[in-house]
Each structure stands twice: as structure tokens, then as C-alpha cells.
């Protein structure tokens, strides 16, 4: 009974997860949630519509790992003398996590272009 829990995420799968994560509704739900199983079930459903079979636990784990790796790099890069290292999908995660509070007009990560898959996540702010 292989659940695929240890199955490596392809770049396309990670991009799809990031696309869904960048959706403003998903971000609003994640913002204050401590019990977020339902949110990740919704993310898993959206991935399934794109032909990606991941359960909610896999989605939550990948989301947490992306955030952890991003924050660890941010901390490491703050120290003077360290060369600025990046991770795969750094710009996309940076765009999502640095977004300005809702209601400001300067939010650059347009989820509509992101969800269409035609542009890079942060094209609007470059």
C-alpha cells in the first residue's frame, strides 16, 4: 500500500502548488489558521484537477518545507559576508511571503496571471 508520501515532487508539481498557494483566497485562509487540514484538502483537490495526485498531508508538508527553506535562506543571507544563496522557486515563494497587506494597491503578485501559467509569479513587480 504505497501512499506516495516519499515521492519526489517534480518542478511542475511544485509550480502548481505555488500557483494555488498564491491565490489570494488560499492565502487569506492560511493566514490565521491553526487547524488547516481543510485548506490543504482544498489545495489537493485543485492539484487533482490539474492531474496531480497529492494528498493534503503531502501538500502541507511541501508548503511547510518551502516556507522553512525560504526563511532559513533569508536568515543566512542577512549575515554580512555570506554570499546570497537561493533555493529553487525562491523568487516565487519570496513574492508570496513578502506580499503587502491586503488593501494596498502595491501588491505585485497578480494571481490571475499566475493561475493562467503564462507569466512568472513576480513579473508584475520586476
N, C-alpha and C positions, 0 to 999 in steps of 0.2 A: 504494500500500500504506500506508494510514493506520493507524498503531498507536494513535492517540488520545492520544499522550504529552502533547500540549499542551492536551488537552481540559480545560476548566474543571470543577472539582468542584462539584456542587450542594450545597446545605446538607444535603439528605437523605443524599447520599453521604458527606459528612464526618461527619455524625451516626452513620451506620452504621459507618464506620471507627473512630470514637471508642468506640462501643459494643463493638466487637470488641477494640480495644486495652485497654479497661477490664477485660476478662476476666482473672481472676487467673492462669489458666494461661498466657495470652499474655504477661502482664507478667513472670511468672517466667522464661519462655523468653527474653524480650528483655533481662532484667536483666544477665546476664553475657556475652551472646552477642556475638562479634565477627563471626562469619560467620552472618548472619541471613537468608539467601535463603530457606531452608526455612520460617522463621517467616512471612515476608511472602507466601510461596506459600500458606500455610495461611490467612492473612488474606484474600488474594484469593479463595480457594475459598469462604470464609464469605460474602464480599461477593456472589459469584456466586449463592449460594443465596438471597440477598435480591434478586436480579435486577440487581445492579450489576456491570458488566463492566469490571474494572480488573486490570491485570497486577501482578505482585509488585513491579516497579520503580516503578510509579506509586504503589502503596501505601507503599513505603518512602520515596519522595520526599515524599509528603504528610505522613507521620508525622514525618520529619525537619524539614520546614518548620514544622509546628505546634509542635514542641518548640523550634526555633530562635526563632520569633517570640515564643513564651511566655517563653523565657529572656531575650531581648533586652528585652522589656517589663518583666520583673522587675528587671533591672539598671537600666533607665531610671527606673523608679518608686522605686528605692532612694534616688536622689539627692533631697535635700530641695529643696523649691521646685518640683519637677516635678509638674504635675497628674497624677494617676493615670490612665493611659491603659489601655484594654483592647482586646483583639482579639476577633474573632468566636470563639465557643466557648472563651473564656478560662476561665470557671468549670469547664467540663468537663475541660479539659486540666490546670487547677490541681488539681482533685480527684484526678486520676490521678497526677500527678507529685509531689504532696505526701503521698501515702499513707504511712501509718506502716508500719514494718517488719512483715512477716508475723508472726503470733503475738500481736500486741497486739489487744485487743478494741475499740480505738477507731477502727478503720478505717471511715470513713464512706461510702465509695463502694461501695454494695452492687451487685455486678454482676448479681445476679438481677433487681432492679428495673430496672436499666439495660438489660439484654438484652430485657426484656419491652417496653421502649419506652414504658411507661406513666408513668414519672416522670423528672424531671430527674436528671442524674447525681448531683448533690450534695444531693438532697432530704433524705437521712438526716442530714446534718450541719448543716442550717440550723435 
